[in-house]
């Protein structure tokens, strides 16, 4: 006896979303088999804050050095900033009675500092924090308001996690003039930053503008040979201004 042929169920049509999903799976498998040594795409985390979110060359490597020194630097006065801080080779000698930790990264911005502030600064349980940041932001096209937003966030982070920690906020230093940018934007930025020292408890202003600026808002060649970074004579004047600010903040030298 011939068995009856079972009825064929009607085929279900796949939706466009299902087709796309299956295609993605097949492409992923095929791509993996055809390119076994292909690099995985780099996932870039979105930084908090405003303005440029670029990592300068050596940013991760420098932070690796910081992580290795975390235990040794715990309880120090932490200097956080960009190349002006990072390249201060004589920092420990400038403050012989203080334990200091250098957490500057060449090329860094206020947004970069905000992104790393918890791990690089707060993790050290600092006795005090010295902040000098912002000149690279302006050079990269940020507005003074971007920098002040990020610095405000940094100070809020300190208040939440290390309340009562003294902060010395440095005036962004003058640099070689550039029409429409320096000193104009620096003057706007510093006016905004200075307001933090006026309205926020525990924040002391260090005026490094008056210390260095020429009549046209530039710098002297014998203190800033490249128009941006202080030399030994420049760092000596910076240290003198900082010692007075730290003393005012209750952190004696």
N, C-alpha and C positions, 0 to 999 in steps of 0.2 A: 504493500500500500504506500502510495507516494504521500510523504508528509507535506502539508501545506507550507508554503513559504511565509515566514512571519512578516508582518507589515514593517516597512522601513520608516523609522521615525523621521519626521521632517527636520532638516538641519537648522540649527539656531544660528542666526546671523550675529557675528561679533560686532560690538559697538566700536566706534572709532577709538575710544579710550582703551578698550581691551586690546585692539590691534596694536596700538602704540606701546602698550605695556609688554606684549609678547615680543614685539620687535626690539624693544630695549634690552630684554633678556637675551635674545639671540645675538644681538650685536655685542653685548657684553661678553658672552661666552666665546663668540668667534674672535673678538678682539683679543681676549686673553690668550686663546690658543695660537693666534697668528703672531702676537707680539709678547712673548713670555717675559721679556725684560723691559717692557714699557714702564715708564715712571708713572706713579699714581699722580693725579692732579693735586696741586698744592692747595689746601684749603686755608684761606686767609681769614683770620678772625676780624670782625669789625671792631675797631677801637672805639672806646667812648670818647666824647668830646667833639670839638669843632676844629676845622682847619685841616692842613695836610696830615695824612696818616701814612707817610712813607717811612720805611726803615732805612736809615743811613747804613752805609757799608760798615760791617763789623759790629752792628748792633747786637745781634744774638751772641757773638763770640765774647763781647765785652760783658754781657749779662751772665754768661757762663762763668767768667772770672768772679763776678760779684757773688754768685751763688756759692762758689767754692770758699769764699771768705766770710760767709754769713755768720758763722759762729765766732770767728775771730773779731769781727767788727761790731758785734752786738753791744749796745749801750754807748756807741760813739755819737759825736756830733756829726751828722751826715750832711755832706755837701752834694746837692743834686742839681744837675744842669746839663749843659752841652760841652763843646770843646774847650771853652774858657775854663771850665771846672776840670774836665778830663785831663787837660794838658798841664795842670798845675802840679809840676813835679815836686816843688818845695812845700806842698801843703802841710805835711806833718811838722816840718821845721818852722813854719810860720806860726804854729800854735803848739809850742812845746809842752804846755801844761794841760792840753786837752787831748783826749783820744778822738781822732778824726777818721772818717771813712769817706773816700771819694767815690761818688756814684754819678759822675758825669760821663756822657757819651758824646763823642764828636758828631756833629750834625743833627743832634736830637732837637725835637720840638716840644712845645708844651703838651701837645696831644700824646706824643711818645712818652713823655715823662708821666703823664696821667695814667697811661696804659700799664706802666711798669712800677708805679709808685708803691703799690702794696708789697710786691715781692722784693723790690730793690731797696726800699727805704723803711717802710713800716715794719717789715719782718725783722729789722735790726733792733727794734725797741729803742729808737734813738733818744739820746739825752736832749737833743735839739736838732733842728733841721734848717739848713741854709739853702735857699732856692735862688738860682739865677737862670732864667729861661726866657726865650721869646724872640731873640734876634733872627734865628733861622726860620721861624714861622713867617715873619714879615718878608724875608728874602724869598720865600717860596710862594708868596702871594696871599698869605692870610691877612686878615684885618686885625687891628688891635683888639676888637671885641671878641675875636676867636680866642686869643691868648688869655684875656681876662676871664672868659668863661672857663677855660681849662684850669687856670690857676685857682679860680673860685672852687671848682670841683676838687682839686687837690687839697685845699684848705678844709673843705667840708669832710673829706675822707680822713684827714688828720683829727679833726674834732670828734668824729664818730669812733675812731679806732684807737687813737692815742690822745684823749682829751688832756689839755694842760701842757702839751709839749710845746716849748718855745720855738717860734719860727722867726728867722731873719729872712725877709723878702728883699732881694737886691733889685735896685734900679737896673734896667737893661742898659748896659754900657753903650756909650757913643761908639761910632765906627766911621770909616771913611765915607764922606757924603756921596749920595746918589740922588740926583734930582727927582723930586716927587716921592721919595721913599725914605731916605735917611738924610737929615735927622727928623723930617716931618712926622712920619709914622711912629718913630721911636718916642717923640715927645708926647704924642697922643696916648701911646701905650703906657708910658711911665706915669702919666697923670691918672690913668685908670687904676694901675697897679697900686699907686700910692694910697688910694682911697681905702684899700684893704687894711693897711696899717693904721688908718684913722678910725675905722669902724669895727675892726675885729680885735677882740681881746687876745693877747698872746702873740700878736704879729708885730714885729719891729722892722722898720724901714731902714735899709742901708743905701744911702744916696751915693752911688758911684758915678752919677752924671757930673755933679759939681766937681768931683775929684779929678775927672779926666777931660771933660769937654772943652774944646777950644771955643773962641768967640762965634764961630760959624756952626758949632755943633758937631765938629769932627774930633779927631784925636791927633796926638803928637807923634811924629815918626820915632822919637827916641823912647816912646813907651809902647807904641803899637806899630811895629815895623811893617806888618802886612795890612794895616788898616783895620784889623778886627781883633787880633789876639794880643794880649799884653805880653811884654817880655819880662825879664827879671825885675826891672825897675817898676814896671806897671803892676806886677803881682805884689811887690812890696807895698805900694800905695793901697792896693785892694785889701791886703791883709790888715793894714792899719785901720782902714775904715770898718772892716769886719770886726776887729777886736773891740772897737767902741760900740758897735751895734750889739755884739754878743754880751758885752758887759751890761748894756742897757736892758737886755732881755733876761738878765739874771744868770747868764752862763759865763762865769769868770774865766779869764785866761791866766 
